[in-house]
Amino acid sequence: MKPIRIFVMAVAGLALAGCSSVDTATRNAPAQVVASGAVPVDQLSFDIQEIRVSVPKSLTVSEANRYLPKADIVWREDAPGDRHAQVQAIFEDAMARGVSGLPQGTLPVVLDIQVTRFHALTEKARYTVGGVHDLEFLVILRHPETGQMLNTPYQVTADLKAFGGSAALEAEARGETQKVRITDHLAKVIRTELTSQEGYKAPKHGVLGFLNSI
């Protein structure tokens, strides 16, 4: 059974249970019509009821001040401490901003974000050559009550150019710290993932793009 079929059947099940309905143009369509594919998947829209962000403790952390430390998490702009918790707070802020103001959809879901990599710049890289903020995370949509996955989890690569040297200093003077830029960027990325069929820089990765690519 193809992933798209699994998803549509799950939607139909939710509709039958009274937990959901299809999008505005087909709000009253029978669940069987949805399951049959008569309702285009790209007409489905999401009602984000909760955002859950996890940063697994299995992700390695480096505090080495090298150009490119070998680790999953490299983060220096907060004071030394629990880097996993710091990264989680950044993602929670970004995801909340990203979904804020979106039109309320008809399919209630939990947006489950699992961070797989958060590699910002060390002090050495930031004040010399700069580089790339290497940001990666999994996107999973779940049923709010059962926790059942409604899509095949997929990874988003949300790399962002990182300022270095004088450009970094000038950005800081404008208030554009690494945290500010990364948070703003991640908010835009998740908003694109949830509203664009193409997704963020990769047509096959957007939630709607994923559904329509099967």
Protein Blocks (a to p, Z undefined) as FASTA:
>chain_A
ZZklmmmmmmmmmmmnopaccdfklmmgcfklmmnopacfklpccddfbdcddddfklcc
dfbdcfbdcdfbdcfkbccddfklmmmmmmmmmmmmmmgopacdfbdcddddddfbdcdd
dfklmmmngpadddddddddddfklopafbdcddddfbdcddehjllmmmmmnopafklm
mmmmmmmmmmmmmmpmnlgoiaklpmklmmmmZZ
